[in-house]
Amino acid sequence: VQEYGGGVCQVSSTLYNAALMADLEITERTHHSWPLGYIPVGRDATISTGGPDLRFVNNSGARIYIRAFTDEKEKTVTVRIYGRPLEGGVTIRVVSKKTGTLEDLGMEVVVDPALKPGQTEVERESHVGLTAETYKEYYAADGALIKKELVSRDKYRSIKGLMRIGPAPTPFPSP
C-alpha cells in the first residue's frame, strides 16, 4: 500500500513474518507506534539505526538460506527462508487480530499567528490506539490444527492530533 514510511521496515516486517513461518526463534522485535497499511496488525517489525532491531536465531539444527527480492511492477517484497522442513509435514500459519481499542486523545488546537484568521492546517492526524495479539498455528499434513502459540501482545499507542488555526479576526475600532 502506498503510504508514508515503509521502506526498510517493510523489508524487516516481511523478514519477521518469514522467520515466524520458518519456526525460527525471534530474540528481538519491536512493533511500530501505530498499525501500518501494508501488513496485518501485530505482524510488523520496526528497525532504526541505533534503535529497535529485528533479531532471530536459527534454532532449526540445519543451515538456512534467506532469499529476498522485490517485484517493481507489483510493488511487493518477498522473503523466502529455505532449510529443513518441519517434521511430519507440519506447516505454520501466522494469524493476528485486534483485541481492543485505546482512548481517543482527540485533536489539540493551537492558534498560529502566521495563518490568516479562520484558516486551519492539520499538522498531525489523530490515531486511536489499539491492542493486538499474534499467534502461530501449527497444522499437521492432513490440515488438522495441532497447537496454537502466542507470539506477541502489542499495544499501539493513541496519538493526539494537532491542528493550527489562524487568530480570530480583530474587530474594527468603535467610532
Secondary structure, 3 states (H helix, E strand, C coil): CCCCCCCHHHHHHHHHHHHHHCCCEEEECCCCCCCCCCCCCCCCCCCCCCCCCCEEECCCCCCCEEEEEEECCCCEEEEEEECCCCHHHCEEEEEEEEEEECCCCCEEEEECCCCCCCCEEEEECCECCEEEEEEEEEECCCCCEEEEEEEEEEEECCECEEEEECCCCCCCCCC
